[in-house]
Structures are given as structure tokens and as C-alpha cells.
Amino acid sequence: MDEPRIIFADGVVSTGRNVDARILSCRSGDEIVIGDTKLSAFKKIWGEWHQNNAYREIRLCLNIAGQQVLEGEKDSEPAFFEFARRIARRRKSLSADIGVLFFNFAAAHAHLRVLLYTYARLTSTIGPQIKFEHSPVISLQYPEAYAHFDACIFALRSFADSSRFIIWRALGRGKSIPRNLRTLVSANLPEELSQVIRNYLDMSINDLTEYRDNSIHYAPPGAHMSPTLLWSKGVIHAQVWLPYNPSARSLKKFRYRQKDAFAFARSLLEQSYDFCDELFPVLDELQRKQIREKRKTRKVE
């Protein structure tokens, strides 16, 4: 496998992570190593770029359960996958619903990887050809960044919506599935399950829905804003800003203030990990409880 390039915050790319690693996000002809600069970008790793790996060119670095995890690392599978497998083994009719949920989950990862790739390409392939003679800030017509952000947001919302089917059917509630998580949480659920869903709604679904609804029904943020390259201390940074007031639902009323598209989308994906970490153990215990109660009923009969 090739030696990966490291993608730091703002899409800054280097040949490695040690002080002697060469920074690739700089103007053509400039030679800078990490040890030559104290930029804050080097405090956060966003992922790895494996240029010669045909299977997975980009690997995300995610904060999962308080730990920095690089995709594909040994023993990095979250514990909730095993809970999901147990639930599906006990009730095979849930297998398809769980499959849909995790497809949407995987799709969010896939779109986030491509979004990160756009940052890396902006700073280390397109940016080096720009001289930055007249201004250290350059806006580019590069809608790919916002398009991939939208795709990630759509996948995460589909993930959230598809969790309804597993929850409803695991409880044996029949065919009238509530239309979204907010109506689901009001459907007389076990309290421990309601709390898990409320946490997720409060933590991420509200913000996620605002941006998704804008892109589908009102005003896609990328229709008004372009990615920006910032040349600072010899290093090129990529900035893809989102409006911090998506509830305005208007290009004219949107206000942009350094709310980064990748950082925001990644935080929503990480919160979806938290949701699964809470959801599947609760569903597993509720399912086990149902099985125990059925066994008791049979004995009585």
C-alpha cells in the first residue's frame, strides 16, 4: 500500500505528519515542511489520502465515543454492529430494515469522503497553480464542494428516517409507522427509547433538517457562495462556508461566518454514531424482554 498523504484541517495536505513532512498545499515552487510553521490546522487530522489505493482513496478520521478513529483500522468496528446483528438473528424480518439503515449510514461516509477529497484537491492541486499576487483570498467556481455536502446531508437524513422502521417493527407496533422521528417519539414508546430519540433530535436532526430543507425546497447554500482558498503563512487553506442562519430560507438573508461544511457534516456523522451506540443496546434489551415475556405466557398457557 502507498504511503498516505495526510489531510489536516482546512484540507491542508502533507506527505506525512512528522515535522519533516513536506506541505503540498503551497504555491508551485515553494518548499515548506510542517516544522517550519505553527499553523493551527496541523492540530487536527481530517483524514488520509491514499492516491494509489484503488479501493478507498480517502479514509476519514472520526471522533467516535471520545476516541480518534481512522476508517479501516483493525478492531475499529463499533459495538452497535454486533447488537444489530443479534437483533436481526432473533427476528429475521428486521434484516432488510437494518440493511437499509446501514446502507444510508455507509452512503453518508462515502459522500463525506468525496467532500474531503474536494478540499484536498483545492489546496494541493488547484491552489498551487494560483500565485495569490493581488489577494491572499481567492473564490473559485467549484460547486462540487457544496454538491457533496448536500449529498452527505441527504444520506444522514435518510439514515435518521430509516431508523423509524427498525424501532417501530422491533416493538411490534403494526403498519402505521410515524412519518418522522419527531412524531415517533410521541407515540407512547418505552421511556428509555424515547430519551435516546429525543437526544438525537436535539443533538443533530434539527440542524441537519434545516440545511436539507433549504437544498431541496428553498435556497441551496452553494447557489450563493463559492469555496474560498486562503493563502496564510505560505500555506493554502480551503474554506467552504455554510450560512449560520439556515432558518432564514433565503439566499439574500443567509449570513456566512466561518461555519465549515466538512466540519459540520462530520460532526453530524459522529453524532449518528452516538445515536446508534445508544439505540441498538436499548432495542436489544427490549427485544430480549419481549422474548422472556412470551416464554412466560407460553408456560402459563
N, C-alpha and C positions, 0 to 999 in steps of 0.2 A: 504494500500500500504506500502511496506517496506521502511525503512529509506534509502535513496540512498547514495551510496558511491560517492565521488566527484573525478573527474578526472581532474587534473591540467595539465599544460604544461609539455611536455615530457612524458605524460602518468603516471605521479605520482598520486597514488591513496591514498585517506584518508577516514576515516569513517565519515567525515563531513568537515566543512570549518572553524570552530572556533579554537582558539588556543589550546584547549584541545583535538581536534580530533586526533586520532591515525593514523600515517602514515603506510600504508600497504605495500608500496614499499620500503621495507628494508629487510635485511637478516633475515633468520629464527632465532628466539630467540632474536633479537634486539627489543627494545621498544623505539619508538620515537614519539613525538607529534609535531604538527605544530609549537607550541610556542617555541620548542627547536631549531629551525633552521630558518634562514632568507633567504632561497633559493629563487631565482627569480621565480622559477616555480610556487610558490604559489600566484603570482600576476595575473596569467591568468587561468581561468577555461575553460577547453575544453568541459566538459560535465558531465553528471551524469550516474551512473551505478546502475540500479535497478535490483539486482540479482534475486529477486523473482517475478518480473513482467513479466508474460508470453507474454504480448502483445508487449511491447517495452522495451527491456533491457537497451539500450543505448539511452540517449537523448542528442542531440548536443546543445552546447551554441554557438550561432552565432551572429555576429555583423551585424545587419540589419538596414539600414538608421540611422546609428550612435548610435543605441541602442543595448545593450546586451540582446538577446532574447533566452530563453530556450524553446526548442521544446515542444509543447503541453500546454504551459501556456495559461490561459484564455485570450481572446482578442488578441492573437498573430498572427492571420491570416493577411497576408499582404494585403494592399488595392488593389493591382493589381488583386487579385482573383475576386473581385466584378466587376471590369472593364471587365475582361474576360467573366464573366457570362452575363453581359449586351450585349457584342458583340455577344455571341452565341445565346442569346434570339432573337436579331434582325435578325440574319441570321443563321438559324439552320444548314445550310450546313457547317458552320465553327466548329461545335461542335466536330466532330471527330478529326480535326486537333488540336484543343485546348486540347482535351483529350490526344493525343499523346505527345504534348509538355509537359504537366504536369506529364504524366507518366515518361518521361525521367528525369524531374526535381525531382520527388519523388525517382527515381532509384538512382540518384546521392546522395541524402540524405542517402538512405539505405546503399550504398557502403561505404560512409564516416563513418557511424555509426560502421560498421564492422571493418573498418580500425582503428577507435579509440579503439574498443574492443581489437584489437591485441596489441596495445600499453599497455593498462591496464593489459592484461594478461601477457605480457612480464615482466612488472615491479612488479606485485603483486602476480603472481602465479609461473612463471618460475624463475624469478630473485631471489626471496628469497631462493631458493634452492642452489644458487651459492655462494661459500664462498668468491670470489674475493681476494684470498690469494696472488696470484702471479701478478695480474694486476687489476687496477680499471676499465679496459675496456675489455669487452668480446663480440666477434662477434658470432652470432648464425645463424645456417642454418634454417631460418624461412621465406620461400618465401611468406607465406601468406600475410605479410605486403605489399610487392610490388604488389602482385596479386590484392589485394583490392584497392590499389592506382590506378592501371591500370583500373580496372572496374569503378571506380569513374570518371576518366578522360574520358573514353569512353562514359559514360552516359551524361556527361556535353557536350561533342562534339555532341552527338545525340540530346541533348536539343537545342543546338545552330542551328544545321542543320534543325531541325523540325520547328523552328520559321519561316523559309522561306515560308512554305506553308500557314501559317496564314496571313503573311504580303502580299504575292502575291495575294491570293484569296480575302482578305479583300479589296484590291484595284481593284478587278475585272479585273486582267490582263490576264486571259486566262490560257492555259495549259503549256506554255513553261516556266516552273519555273527555274530560275537560279540555277546552281549546288551547290553554296555555298553562304555564306553571303557576301564574297568579290565581287563576280560578281553581287549579288543582289543590293549592294549599288551603283553600276554603271549603274543601269537600269532606270535612269530617275525617281527617286522616289521624292515625296514631300520633300522639304529640311529638315523640322523638323524630318521626319522619317529617312532620310539619316544620319543626325547627330547622332541620337540615335544608329544606327547600327555602324557607324564609332567609336563612343565612346567604344562600346563593343568590336569591333575588336582590337582597340588599347590597351584596358584595360586588356583583358584576352585571346581572341581567338588565338592570335599569339603564346603565350607561351604554351597554352593548346595543340594546334595542334602539336607543336614540340615534346612534350612528347608522345602524342598519336601516331604520325607517327613513332617514334622510337620503341614503343612497338609492333606496327603492322608490320612495313616494315623493320626496321633496327636492332636496338640493345636495347632490354628491359633493363632499368637501373638495375633491380633486378637480371639480369643474371651475373652481375659483382660485385654487392655489397650485403652485408648482414646487417640486423638490428644489432645495437650495444646496449649493456647495459653498462651504465656508473654509477659507484658507487662513489658518491660525498657527502661528509659530512654525510655519513651513509644512504643516500637515493639513490635508484636505479632509473635511468632515462632511457628511451628508445629513441634511435635516429635512424631514418630511412632517410638516406640522399639520395638526388637526385643530378644528375650532374647539375652544374650551367651553362654548355655549351651544352645543348641538340642538338644544330645545328651541332655539330661535327658528330653525327650519327655513332659513333664508340665506342665500349667498351674500346678500347685502348686509345682513345683520350678524353674520358669523364674525367672531373675533378670534384671531390666531395668536398664541403666546407660548411657543416652545412646548407644546404638548406633542410628543413624538409618536408617530404612527406605529413603529415597530415596538417600542417600549410599552405602549398601551395595549396593543394586540397580544404581546407576550404575557403581560400581567393577567389578561383575561383568560388566556390558555392555562396559566398556572393556577388561577382560581377555579378553573374547571377540574383540574387535578384535585384540588382541595374538596370540591363538591363530591367527586367520586370516592375520595377517601372516607367521607362521612356517609354517603348514600349507601354504598354496597354492603358494609358491615351491618347497617340498620336493616336493610332488606333481607339480608341473610338470616338475621336473628328473627325477624318477623315470619319468614318462611319456615324456619325451624319450629317456631311456636305454633304455627298453623298445623304442621305435621304432627306435633305432640298432641294437640287438641283433637285432631281426627282420630288418632290412635286411641285416645281415652274414650271418645264417643263409640268407637267400634267395640271396645271392651265392655262398655255399659250395655250395648245392644246384645 
